[in-house]
Amino acid sequence: MINYLFIMPEIFITIIISVVILVDIFLPKKHRIFSYYFIQVSLLTCIYMIYYNLNFLQLSDSQIYDTGIFSNIFKLFVLVSLVLIFYYTSNFLKFFDLYKSEYFIISLFALLGMMIIISSEHFLLLYLGIELTSLSLYSIIAFNKNSIFSSEAAVKYYILGAISSGFLLFGISLIYGLTGSLFYHEIHQQISSLDLTVSQENIKIIGFIFALTFIFISLAFKFGAAPFHMWIPDVYHGSLITTTLFLSTIPKIAIFIVFIKLLSVVFSALAIFWSDMIIILGVLSILIGNIVAISQINIKRMLAYSTIANIGFILLAISVGTPESFKSAMFYTLAYVITTIAAFGLLSQLICNNEPLEDIKSLNGLNQTHPIISFLLMTILLSYIGIPPFIGFHAKLFVIQSLVESNNFILAIFVVLMTVVGSYYYLRVIKVMYFDDTDSKVKLISPLYVSTIFIFILILFGIFPDLFGQLSEYSISNLFNT
């Protein structure tokens, strides 16, 4: 039995969704902005609820739903990220007269799904969380009814997402057929007890490898890893830039947690088999992401391929399979999410000819007309590259260190070389802003206060990486101690 006090954050979010749906029906259109403020206050309340009860929540002994420190730290991170994303989104939607409370309600459904994914200790619950998140994402991708690209992106994502869910279900069914259980801890116990010298159990291991393959294909699709990345450029390009901001950040955290839990706990005894799979996914992601991004002229597509490359760095760190490598992967994931919120958040507040900013050439000579915006965007891009003193430098450094410590010197050299290659398309944007002739018609639709705070955070965590490093170490230590 689950003590319902331990899932109070999820219950609270569900209540908020229900209240907003009911109240919004009776609000006049001009007053529906109050739903946004109510949602933001509710999210802040949920953050306080989890933080205040952080030590109390971990007392749950549920074997199906984890409410320990590891899960709650990431729920806090997701909630704080969503508050910031909603801030940028509301400014954008109001400016283009697209504001509808349904956008935020659907996003809350996605949040609920991600919270379930993060805490799930059972494959069926994991599947339900992934599907709730995916169905919500399909809807917000198609939110802009006036754009054919938005509808096309939603259809593509829906079809590929359905195929991905089929792979996940097939992998889960194989796991259930081999173990008779869907609980993480029970599956882990059965796999750990296998004897490789017994031929009958060798057949079982082959079955587990097949199950792992199908599950990894599905998760790689959700994560955006190559060669299952086909949807990312089109979906990022076709969606509203605030939807792209949402898609490229917190869902990645949820899927990352699934990878960490499955590889560090459930399938840890099969590391010799899944390590090579993860390495292949990581290498392909870095190669395809960095090389194809060079030719992009649309800034959203460029950052989409940048996302694929960053996913590759995370996967290479995970492939090592040690607690230290999981910490470096976690550090990289959190650093990537902060930097990406800063990037898309700032871009969402810029317009060109009264349209959302799309093309890189729209930034020509931006420094001459908007030096502060240019400086903020340059700072974000330098963090993506991995230039000190920004947080991106330490993120890449920790990944390289984990590869070197595991004697994967070739992969470490590969990462360094591809970091150099990847820096080209980031530096090209900086060159356009600072050295091209000015014809920029870029305008700002909201103050830069939040974006400035983000830049301060990128520098602060870059100068003092232990602030993030200790968080990663603390959360991973709690995962391995449970």
C-alpha positions in Angstrom: 0.0 0.0 0.0 1.2 3.5 -0.8 0.9 6.1 1.9 -0.8 8.9 0.0 1.1 11.5 1.9 4.2 10.5 -0.1 2.6 11.2 -3.4 1.1 14.5 -2.3 3.0 16.6 -4.9 1.4 14.5 -7.7 -2.0 14.7 -6.1 -1.6 18.5 -5.7 -0.7 18.9 -9.4 -3.7 16.9 -10.4 -6.0 19.1 -8.2 -4.5 22.2 -9.7 -5.2 20.9 -13.2 -8.8 20.1 -12.3 -9.3 23.5 -10.7 -7.9 25.5 -13.6 -10.0 23.5 -16.1 -13.2 24.2 -14.2 -12.5 27.9 -13.3 -11.2 28.8 -16.8 -14.6 27.8 -18.2 -16.3 30.7 -16.3 -13.6 33.3 -16.7 -14.1 36.0 -19.4 -11.4 35.8 -22.1 -9.7 39.0 -21.0 -9.3 37.6 -17.4 -8.0 34.2 -18.3 -4.5 35.4 -17.7 -5.3 34.9 -14.0 -5.1 31.1 -14.7 -1.4 31.5 -15.5 -0.7 33.4 -12.3 -2.6 30.8 -10.3 -0.6 28.0 -12.0 2.7 29.7 -11.2 1.8 30.2 -7.6 0.7 26.6 -7.4 4.0 25.4 -8.9 5.9 27.5 -6.3 3.8 25.9 -3.6 4.6 22.4 -4.9 8.3 23.3 -4.8 8.0 24.4 -1.2 6.0 21.3 -0.4 8.7 18.9 -1.7 11.6 20.9 -0.3 10.1 21.2 3.1 9.3 17.5 3.3 12.4 16.3 1.5 13.7 14.3 4.4 10.2 13.1 5.5 9.2 11.9 2.0 12.1 9.5 1.8 10.6 7.4 4.7 8.2 5.7 2.3 8.9 2.0 1.9 6.8 1.6 -1.3 8.4 -0.8 -3.9 6.4 0.6 -6.8 6.8 4.4 -6.3 10.1 6.0 -5.2 9.8 9.1 -3.1 13.4 9.2 -1.9 15.9 12.0 -2.0 17.1 11.1 -5.5 13.6 11.4 -7.1 12.6 14.5 -5.2 15.8 16.4 -6.1 14.9 16.0 -9.7 11.3 16.8 -9.2 12.4 20.0 -7.6 14.7 20.7 -10.6 11.9 20.0 -13.1 9.4 22.2 -11.2 11.8 25.2 -11.0 12.6 24.8 -14.7 8.9 24.7 -15.6 8.2 27.9 -13.6 10.9 29.7 -15.7 9.7 28.1 -18.9 6.1 29.3 -18.2 7.4 32.8 -17.6 9.0 32.9 -21.1 6.0 31.2 -22.6 3.4 33.6 -21.2 5.3 36.6 -22.5 5.6 35.0 -26.0 1.9 33.9 -26.2 0.6 37.2 -25.0 2.7 39.2 -27.5 1.5 37.2 -30.4 -2.1 37.0 -29.1 -1.9 33.2 -28.8 -2.5 33.0 -25.1 -4.8 30.1 -24.0 -4.9 28.5 -20.6 -5.1 25.1 -22.3 -1.4 25.4 -23.3 -0.4 25.5 -19.6 -2.9 22.9 -18.6 -1.5 20.4 -21.1 2.0 21.2 -20.0 0.9 20.4 -16.4 -0.3 17.0 -17.6 3.2 16.5 -19.1 4.7 17.5 -15.8 2.6 15.0 -14.0 3.8 12.3 -16.4 7.4 13.3 -15.9 7.0 13.1 -12.1 5.6 9.6 -12.5 8.5 8.6 -14.7 11.0 9.9 -12.2 9.5 8.0 -9.3 8.4 4.8 -11.0 9.9 1.6 -9.7 7.7 -0.6 -11.9 7.7 -1.0 -15.7 4.0 -0.6 -16.2 4.0 2.6 -14.2 7.0 3.8 -16.2 5.0 3.2 -19.4 2.0 5.1 -18.2 4.2 8.0 -17.2 5.9 8.1 -20.6 2.6 7.9 -22.5 1.0 10.7 -20.4 4.0 12.9 -21.2 4.0 11.9 -24.9 0.3 12.6 -25.4 0.7 16.0 -23.8 3.7 16.8 -26.0 1.8 15.8 -29.1 -0.9 18.4 -28.2 1.3 21.3 -27.5 3.4 20.7 -30.6 0.2 21.1 -32.7 -0.9 24.1 -30.6 -0.3 26.7 -33.3 -3.3 26.0 -35.6 -2.3 28.7 -38.0 1.0 27.0 -39.0 1.1 24.0 -41.3 4.6 23.2 -40.0 3.3 22.9 -36.5 0.6 20.3 -37.6 3.2 18.4 -39.7 5.6 18.3 -36.8 2.9 16.9 -34.4 1.8 14.2 -36.9 5.5 13.1 -37.4 6.1 13.0 -33.7 2.8 11.1 -33.1 3.5 8.4 -35.6 7.2 7.9 -34.6 6.2 8.1 -30.9 3.6 5.4 -31.4 6.2 3.1 -33.0 8.6 3.9 -30.1 5.9 3.0 -27.5 5.4 -0.3 -29.3 9.1 -1.1 -29.0 9.0 -0.3 -25.3 6.0 -2.5 -24.6 7.6 -5.4 -26.5 10.7 -5.0 -24.4 8.7 -4.9 -21.2 6.7 -8.0 -22.2 10.0 -9.9 -22.8 11.2 -8.8 -19.4 8.0 -10.0 -17.8 8.1 -13.3 -19.7 11.7 -13.9 -18.4 11.2 -12.9 -14.8 7.5 -13.0 -14.1 7.8 -9.5 -12.5 7.8 -5.8 -13.6 9.2 -4.5 -10.3 12.7 -3.0 -10.8 14.2 -4.6 -7.6 12.8 -8.1 -8.4 14.1 -8.0 -11.9 17.5 -6.8 -10.6 17.6 -9.7 -8.1 16.8 -12.3 -10.8 19.4 -11.0 -13.3 22.1 -10.8 -10.6 21.5 -14.4 -9.7 22.1 -15.7 -13.3 25.0 -18.1 -13.8 26.7 -17.7 -17.1 28.1 -21.2 -17.0 24.7 -22.8 -17.2 23.5 -23.2 -20.8 19.8 -22.7 -19.8 20.6 -19.4 -18.2 22.6 -18.3 -21.2 19.4 -18.5 -23.2 17.8 -16.3 -20.6 20.6 -13.8 -21.0 20.0 -13.7 -24.8 16.4 -12.9 -24.0 17.4 -10.1 -21.7 19.7 -8.7 -24.4 16.8 -8.7 -26.9 14.6 -6.9 -24.2 17.3 -4.4 -23.5 17.6 -3.6 -27.2 13.9 -2.9 -27.7 13.8 -0.8 -24.5 16.9 1.2 -25.5 15.5 1.9 -29.0 12.4 3.4 -27.4 14.3 5.4 -24.8 16.8 6.6 -27.4 13.9 7.9 -29.4 12.5 9.8 -26.5 15.9 11.1 -25.5 16.7 12.2 -29.1 19.8 10.1 -29.7 20.9 9.2 -33.2 20.0 7.2 -35.2 16.5 7.7 -33.7 16.7 11.5 -33.9 14.8 12.0 -37.1 11.9 13.8 -35.4 13.9 16.4 -33.5 14.9 18.9 -36.3 11.4 18.9 -37.8 9.5 19.1 -34.5 11.8 21.8 -33.1 11.5 23.8 -36.3 7.7 23.4 -36.7 6.8 24.1 -33.1 6.5 27.5 -31.4 9.8 28.4 -30.0 8.4 28.2 -26.4 7.2 24.7 -27.2 10.7 23.9 -28.4 12.0 25.3 -25.1 9.8 22.9 -23.2 10.6 19.9 -25.4 14.4 20.3 -25.3 14.7 20.6 -21.5 12.7 18.9 -18.8 11.5 15.8 -20.8 15.2 15.1 -21.2 15.7 15.0 -17.5 12.9 12.5 -17.0 14.3 10.1 -19.7 17.8 10.6 -18.2 16.5 9.4 -14.9 15.1 6.3 -16.5 18.5 5.5 -18.1 20.2 6.0 -14.7 17.8 3.8 -12.8 17.7 1.0 -15.4 21.5 0.9 -16.0 22.7 1.5 -12.5 20.2 -0.7 -10.7 17.9 -3.0 -12.8 20.4 -4.1 -15.5 23.7 -3.3 -13.7 24.7 -7.0 -14.0 24.4 -6.9 -17.8 26.8 -3.9 -18.2 29.1 -5.9 -20.4 26.2 -6.1 -22.9 24.6 -2.7 -22.8 27.8 -0.6 -22.6 28.6 -1.1 -26.2 25.0 -0.3 -27.2 25.2 3.0 -25.4 28.6 3.8 -26.9 27.3 3.3 -30.4 24.3 5.6 -29.7 26.6 8.2 -28.1 29.2 8.3 -31.0 26.5 8.4 -33.7 24.7 11.3 -31.8 27.9 13.4 -31.5 28.9 12.8 -35.1 25.5 13.5 -36.7 24.6 16.3 -34.3 27.8 18.3 -34.8 28.3 17.7 -38.5 24.8 18.4 -39.7 24.4 21.5 -37.4 27.2 23.2 -39.4 25.0 23.5 -42.5 21.9 24.9 -40.7 20.7 28.4 -41.3 17.6 28.2 -39.1 18.7 28.8 -35.5 16.1 26.3 -34.1 17.3 23.6 -36.3 20.9 24.4 -35.4 20.1 24.1 -31.7 18.1 20.9 -32.5 21.2 19.2 -33.9 23.2 20.7 -31.0 20.7 18.9 -28.7 21.5 15.6 -30.4 25.2 16.1 -30.0 24.8 17.0 -26.3 22.7 13.8 -25.8 25.7 11.9 -27.2 28.0 13.4 -24.6 25.6 12.3 -21.8 25.4 8.7 -23.3 29.1 8.3 -23.5 29.4 9.2 -19.8 26.6 6.7 -18.9 28.3 4.0 -21.0 31.2 3.8 -18.5 28.8 2.4 -15.9 30.5 3.6 -12.7 29.0 5.8 -10.0 31.5 8.5 -11.0 30.5 8.4 -14.6 26.8 8.6 -13.7 27.7 11.7 -11.6 29.4 13.3 -14.6 26.5 12.4 -16.9 24.1 14.0 -14.3 26.2 17.1 -14.1 26.2 17.4 -17.9 22.4 16.9 -18.1 21.7 19.6 -15.5 24.2 22.0 -17.1 22.7 21.3 -20.5 19.1 22.0 -19.3 20.1 25.3 -17.7 22.0 26.5 -20.7 19.2 25.4 -23.1 16.5 27.2 -21.0 18.7 30.3 -21.2 19.2 30.0 -25.0 15.6 29.3 -26.1 14.2 31.5 -23.3 16.2 34.5 -24.6 15.4 33.7 -28.3 11.7 33.4 -27.5 11.8 37.1 -26.3 13.2 38.3 -29.6 11.3 39.2 -32.7 12.3 40.2 -36.2 9.8 42.1 -38.4 7.1 41.3 -35.8 7.7 37.6 -36.3 9.4 35.0 -34.0 13.2 35.0 -34.7 14.1 32.0 -36.9 17.0 32.6 -39.2 20.6 33.1 -38.0 21.0 35.9 -40.5 18.4 37.9 -38.6 21.1 38.5 -36.0 23.4 40.3 -38.4 25.2 43.2 -36.6 23.0 42.7 -33.5 25.8 44.0 -31.3 25.6 47.4 -32.9 21.9 47.8 -32.1 21.5 45.6 -29.0 24.8 45.1 -27.3 23.3 43.6 -24.1 21.3 41.0 -26.0 24.4 40.1 -28.0 26.5 39.7 -24.9 23.9 37.4 -23.2 23.6 35.3 -26.3 27.3 35.1 -26.8 27.7 33.9 -23.2 25.2 31.2 -23.7 26.9 30.0 -26.9 30.3 30.0 -25.2 28.9 27.8 -22.4 27.6 25.4 -25.1 31.1 25.2 -26.6 32.7 24.6 -23.2 34.7 27.7 -22.7 35.7 28.6 -19.1 34.5 30.1 -16.8 31.1 28.8 -17.9 29.4 25.7 -16.6 29.6 24.0 -20.0 33.4 23.8 -19.6 33.1 21.7 -16.4 30.3 19.5 -17.9 32.5 18.5 -20.9 35.6 18.2 -18.7 33.9 15.7 -16.3 32.7 13.6 -19.2 36.2 13.4 -20.6 37.6 12.6 -17.1 35.2 9.7 -16.7 36.3 8.3 -20.1 40.0 8.7 -19.3 39.6 7.1 -15.9 37.9 4.0 -17.5 40.8 3.8 -20.0 38.6 4.8 -22.9 41.3 7.1 -24.4 40.1 6.8 -27.9 36.6 8.0 -26.9 38.1 10.8 -24.9 40.1 12.0 -27.8 37.0 11.7 -30.0 35.0 13.9 -27.6 37.7 16.5 -27.6 37.9 16.6 -31.4 34.1 16.8 -31.8 34.0 19.6 -29.3 36.3 21.5 -31.5 34.2 20.7 -34.6 31.0 21.6 -32.7 32.4 25.0 -31.7 32.3 26.1 -35.4 28.5 26.6 -35.6 28.3 28.3 -32.2 31.1 30.7 -33.2 29.4 31.4 -36.5 26.5 32.9 -34.7 28.8 35.0 -32.6 30.6 36.1 -35.8 27.3 37.1 -37.3 26.3 39.2 -34.3 29.6 41.0 -33.8 31.3 41.2 -37.2 28.7 41.2 -40.0 27.2 44.4 -41.4 24.2 45.6 -39.4 20.8 45.1 -40.9 19.3 43.7 -37.7 15.6 44.5 -37.1 15.5 42.5 -33.9 13.3 43.8 -31.0 12.7 42.7 -27.5 9.2 41.8 -26.2 10.0 41.6 -22.5 12.7 42.8 -20.0 15.9 40.9 -19.8 15.9 40.4 -16.0 15.4 36.6 -16.0 17.9 36.0 -18.9 20.5 38.1 -17.1 20.0 35.9 -13.9 20.6 32.9 -16.1 23.8 34.2 -17.4 24.9 34.9 -13.8 24.1 31.3 -12.9 26.1 30.0 -15.9 29.1 32.0 -14.7 28.5 31.2 -11.0 28.4 27.5 -11.5 31.3 27.7 -13.9 33.5 29.4 -11.2 32.2 27.2 -8.4 31.3 23.8 -10.1 31.2 22.1 -6.7 27.8 23.6 -6.2 26.4 21.4 -8.9 29.0 18.6 -8.4 27.9 18.1 -4.8 24.3 17.9 -5.8 25.1 15.3 -8.4 27.2 13.3 -6.0 24.6 13.6 -3.2 21.7 12.4 -5.5 23.7 9.5 -7.0 24.9 8.4 -3.6 21.3 8.2 -2.4 20.3 6.2 -5.4 23.0 3.6 -4.8 22.2 3.5 -1.1 18.5 2.7 -1.6 
